[in-house]
Amino acid sequence: MEKKDLMKKIVGLVGREKAIDLVMQAYNTEMLTTLLNRLEEAKPNMISKFDRRDQLQDALNRVAQVCDLAS
């Protein structure tokens, strides 16, 4: 699903303000997870190779999945 469609779905389930709050919390979690994974994979004197992910898409998917479970 597209980001806009996922956000509309979440807004329809929990309301605009709560949707924004939930997605922002999930986005922060995705960012921290990515950073921690990069730090754990790093070796001394080497830059680790990491895959670029779309954390916003991951956050939206995570919130949408939880909303689906709750409904």
Residue frames relative to the residue before (quaternion, step in Angstrom):
aa qw qx qy qz dx dy dz
M 1.0000 0.0000 0.0000 0.0000 0.00 0.00 0.00
E 0.5200 -0.6230 0.4888 0.3204 3.54 -1.17 0.59
K 0.6510 -0.5357 0.3738 0.3865 3.56 -1.20 0.53
K 0.6658 0.5152 -0.3070 0.4439 3.56 0.90 -0.94
D 0.6574 0.5091 -0.3039 0.4651 3.57 0.99 -0.86
L 0.6452 0.5132 -0.3226 0.4650 3.57 0.98 -0.81
M 0.6600 0.5035 -0.3131 0.4613 3.57 0.93 -0.86
K 0.6333 0.5195 -0.3340 0.4664 3.59 0.98 -0.79
K 0.6372 0.5281 -0.3209 0.4605 3.58 0.99 -0.83
I 0.6719 0.4895 -0.2919 0.4730 3.58 0.92 -0.92
V 0.6312 0.5245 -0.3269 0.4687 3.59 0.97 -0.85
G 0.6564 0.5204 -0.3085 0.4506 3.58 0.98 -0.83
L 0.6992 0.4718 -0.2674 0.4658 3.57 1.10 -0.65
V 0.8419 0.1879 -0.0628 0.5019 3.60 0.85 -0.91
G 0.5680 -0.5776 0.3980 0.4304 3.60 1.21 -0.18
R 0.6756 -0.5554 0.3240 0.3607 3.54 -1.22 0.62
E 0.7131 0.4655 -0.2732 0.4473 3.59 0.69 -1.08
K 0.6698 0.4861 -0.2976 0.4759 3.59 0.92 -0.89
A 0.6221 0.5425 -0.3384 0.4519 3.59 1.03 -0.75
I 0.6502 0.5057 -0.3154 0.4711 3.56 0.92 -0.90
D 0.6626 0.5121 -0.3015 0.4559 3.58 0.90 -0.92
L 0.6793 0.4931 -0.2949 0.4566 3.59 0.86 -0.93
V 0.6745 0.4857 -0.2990 0.4688 3.58 0.90 -0.90
M 0.6480 0.5086 -0.3294 0.4614 3.61 0.96 -0.75
Q 0.6365 0.5086 -0.3287 0.4776 3.59 0.99 -0.74
A 0.6640 0.4892 -0.3007 0.4789 3.58 0.94 -0.86
Y 0.6291 0.5330 -0.3295 0.4599 3.60 1.02 -0.77
N 0.6452 0.5095 -0.3180 0.4722 3.59 0.96 -0.85
T 0.6350 0.5240 -0.3212 0.4681 3.57 1.03 -0.78
E 0.6493 0.5113 -0.3144 0.4670 3.59 0.95 -0.86
M 0.6495 0.5169 -0.3166 0.4591 3.59 0.96 -0.85
L 0.6743 0.4880 -0.2941 0.4697 3.59 0.91 -0.91
T 0.6298 0.5319 -0.3299 0.4600 3.57 1.01 -0.79
T 0.6503 0.5101 -0.3113 0.4691 3.57 0.94 -0.87
L 0.6681 0.5028 -0.3003 0.4590 3.58 0.90 -0.92
L 0.6706 0.4954 -0.3023 0.4621 3.59 0.88 -0.89
N 0.6373 0.5193 -0.3298 0.4641 3.59 0.99 -0.78
R 0.6502 0.5086 -0.3152 0.4683 3.58 0.99 -0.82
L 0.6601 0.5049 -0.3120 0.4603 3.60 0.97 -0.80
E 0.6623 0.5091 -0.3031 0.4586 3.58 1.00 -0.82
E 0.7000 0.4753 -0.2691 0.4600 3.58 1.03 -0.77
A 0.5610 0.6337 -0.3850 0.3680 3.58 1.19 -0.51
K 0.1971 -0.7524 0.6195 0.1059 3.52 -1.10 0.81
P 0.6296 -0.5385 0.3799 0.4114 3.59 -1.10 0.53
N 0.8575 0.1061 -0.1208 0.4888 3.55 -1.04 0.92
M 0.6793 0.4199 -0.3080 0.5170 3.60 1.15 0.42
I 0.3251 -0.6932 0.6005 0.2308 3.51 -1.12 0.63
S 0.3609 -0.7543 0.5026 0.2196 3.55 -0.64 1.07
K 0.4080 -0.6714 0.5601 0.2629 3.50 -1.17 0.64
F 0.0148 0.8043 -0.5927 0.0396 3.55 -0.80 0.98
D 0.4603 -0.6620 0.5216 0.2790 3.50 -1.23 0.55
R 0.3836 -0.6964 0.5547 0.2453 3.53 -0.95 0.87
R 0.0888 -0.7865 0.6109 0.0173 3.53 -0.90 1.00
D 0.4218 -0.6495 0.5620 0.2904 3.50 -1.27 0.36
Q 0.2489 -0.8180 0.5023 0.1288 3.55 -0.01 1.32
L 0.6169 0.5414 -0.3583 0.4449 3.59 1.04 -0.65
Q 0.6449 0.5040 -0.3195 0.4774 3.59 0.96 -0.82
D 0.6460 0.5149 -0.3145 0.4675 3.58 0.98 -0.84
A 0.6513 0.5137 -0.3129 0.4626 3.59 0.99 -0.85
L 0.6546 0.5052 -0.3110 0.4686 3.58 0.92 -0.88
N 0.6465 0.5152 -0.3174 0.4647 3.58 0.95 -0.84
R 0.6470 0.5260 -0.3178 0.4514 3.57 0.95 -0.89
V 0.6857 0.4702 -0.2885 0.4748 3.62 0.84 -0.94
A 0.6470 0.5210 -0.3223 0.4540 3.60 0.95 -0.83
Q 0.6422 0.5208 -0.3223 0.4609 3.58 1.01 -0.79
V 0.6611 0.4918 -0.3075 0.4759 3.58 0.96 -0.84
C 0.6413 0.5131 -0.3281 0.4667 3.60 0.98 -0.78
D 0.6382 0.5216 -0.3256 0.4633 3.59 1.03 -0.77
L 0.6428 0.5163 -0.3231 0.4645 3.58 1.01 -0.77
A 0.6994 0.4877 -0.2674 0.4489 3.56 1.00 -0.82
S 0.6972 0.4742 -0.2951 0.4494 3.61 1.11 -0.45
